[in-house]
Amino acid sequence: MTDQLREIGNRLAALRDIEGIAKEALASQCDVTAAQLEEYERGERDFSFSFLYNAAQALGVDVVDLMSGESPKLSGCCLTRAGQGYDIQRQAAYNYKHLAFTFRNKLAEPFMVTVEPKDDTVAPEQHSHTGQEFNLLIEGRLRIYFGSLTYDLNPGDSIFFDASVDHAARPLDGKPARFLAIVMQDKGD
């Protein structure tokens, strides 16, 4: 257990308590078991982006608020310089840079995502979250797993999909892949 996991878990438990949401209800909204939610809250389980996104949506906060515990200086405009953004590294193979972290009440969450190569013999663990997602491959080659389907993307290729379907990404050719991911909320959210 790392200090960062423990801090995020504490924030998660505190926000759930403040909102008066039962463990079972939040677990259901995040597509995990109550026992897994307890592990997250104790900082004993690493967070996938999908879990963090679902939890933030259920708790009515931005992903950055859940990750950092601080609401950045908020504005109606957010300029992010090349290579910058709020760094979110949840799993060893994925690095996210949030590109609009100071813009409040977003209708979409834009990220620059870098995926490092891993063992190609095993399909990556797939996750889901609410809303829709758009991915535009910037560099490298990338395999998108969408339910039981796979799509191989080359630079300039894009994919738009229902994010409630389990999905994952894996770079090809043993090299990292970088893509723009825009996660959009459901209209009812």
N, C-alpha and C positions, 0 to 999 in steps of 0.2 A: 504494500500500500504506500503510495506516495503522498506527500503533503498536499499536492495539487488535487489529487483524487479525493482526499479527505475534505478539503475546503469546498470543492464543488458539491460533494455529498451533503455536507452540512447546510450549504445554501439551498440545495434541493429540498431537504427535509424541512428547513425553516420556511421556505416559500409555500410548500405544501400545507404546513401547519397554519400559516397566516391566511391562506386561501380557504382553509377548512375542507380540504379535499382528502378523503380517506385513501389509505395506501392502495387498497384494492381498486378504487376508481382511477387513480393516477396510473397504476400499473396497467390497467385495461386500456387507457387512452394512449399509453406508450408502447403497447403491444409486448409487454413483458409480464412475468409472473410477479406476485406480491413479494415472494422470496428474493427474486432478482432485484426488485426495487429496493428492498431493505439492504442488499449488498451494495447497490449504488449509493444509497444514503449513508452507509458506513464507510464509503470510500474503498471498499474491498473488490470492486469490479470496475474495469476500465469502461469508459463511455464511448459508444459509437456516435457518430454525428447524428444518425437517424434518431437515436434515443434522446440526445440533447435537444434536437429540433422539436420532437414531439412533446417533450417535457416543457420546454419553453412556451410552446403554443398553449398547452393545457394550463400553465400557470400564468399566462398573460404577460410574459416578459420576453425581451430579446434574448437570443442565444448568447450574445456577448455579456449580458447581465448575469446569466446563469454561470457562464464560464469565469468571469472576472469578479463578480460581486460589486462592480461599479458601473454606473451608467455614465458613459463618456459624455463630454460636452455635446449636447444635442443641437441639431440645426435642421433647417429646411433644405440644405444643400450639403453634399459630401464630396470633396475632391480627394481622390486617392492617387498618389503618384505611382509610377511604374515600380513594381517590386515591393510596394508597401501594402498596408492593410493590417487589420487586427489578426495576428497569428493564432490559429487554432490547430494544434497538433494532437489529435486524440488517439490515433492508432499509428503504429510504427510506419506503415506504408503510405498513409495519407497525411498531407499537410494542406490546410485550408487557410486562405487569407481572405477575411471578410472585407469586401470592397465598399461597403456603405455603413460602417459600424457607428457613425455619429448621426445617421439619419433616423429620426424617430417615426414610428407608425408606418413602416415600410409595407408595401403590398407584395414585395419580393425581397429575397435575400440573395445578393450576388456574391459569389466566391471565386477566387482563382485557386484551383485545386492542383496539386502535384502529387502524383501517385508513383511510388518507387516500386521497382520490380520485386517480386517474391517468387516463391516456388510455383512454377507454371503447371505442375502435375495435379494440383488440387484447385478446384474452383473456389473463388473467394466467398466468404460468408456474405449473404445478401441481407439487406435491411430495407425497411420501408418507412415512410412518413407521410403525413397528410399533404395534399396539394399536388402540384405539377412541377416538373423539372425540365429545364433546358440545358443541355451541355453542348459546348462548341469546342472541338479539339484545336488547340493552339500549336502544340509541338509533340512529337513522338507518335506512336501508334497505340491505340487503346481498344480493348475489348470490353464492351458493355454487356453485362448479364442482366436480362430483364425477364423475370420469371424463368421459364424453361428455354427462352430464346437467347441468342447471342448475336451481337453486331460488332463488326470490326470497323473502327473509325481511323481515317487518315487526317492529317492536318487540313483544316477547313471544313471537315464533315461535322454535322450536328445531329442531335437526337432530342426529341421532345417527348416526354412520357408522363403517364399517370404514376406519381411517386408512391401511391399506396400499394403498388405492385412491388414485390421484393426485387431489389436491384443492387448491383455492385459494378466496380470497374477494375480492370487489371491492365497494366501496360504490357505491350508486346515487344518482342525483339530484345528482351533483357535490358531495356533502357527506360528511364522515367518518362512519363507522359504528363503534359500540363493542359488543363482545360478550364474554360469559363463555365461555371455552374450557376444557374439562376433558379432558385427554389421559390415557387409562387404559392401563396396560400389559397385554400379553397375560397370561393366567393362567400360562403357562409361564415368564414372565420373572422 
